[in-house]
């Protein structure tokens, strides 16, 4: 694929996750950044994905209550001691 300007917004939107994850080449990131600077709808999609990732990341850092950790560990231990037969 040529590394000129991107005219197809669907191409940019399809690459947003790779762009946000840093999985694109520097040249490709530059081309997408230039498109985002010139295209309000794509920039809005980018900003939405960025905010969504930040929110999910902050929520996933919440501490699991100790009683829940213990309950899960107990269930794992019970399953390890008494595995169910797959033929049942």
C-alpha positions, 0 to 999 in steps of 0.5 A: 500500500502506498504511503501517501495521504489517506482519503478513505476514512474507513481505512483510518478507523480500521487502523485506530487500534493498531495506532493506539497500541503503537503497532504501526510503523513510524511512517504509517503513524505519521500518515494516520496522524496527518489524516486525523489532523485534517478530518474531524469525524476520524479525530472524533472516533480517535478521541472516543477510543482514547477516552474509552481505553482510559476509562476501561484501564482506570476501572480495571485497576480497582482492587478486588476485595480480599473476601472475593479473592479468598472465595475464588481461591477456595473454589479453585482448591475445591475443584483441584481436590475434587475434579468432576469427571467429564463423562458425567 
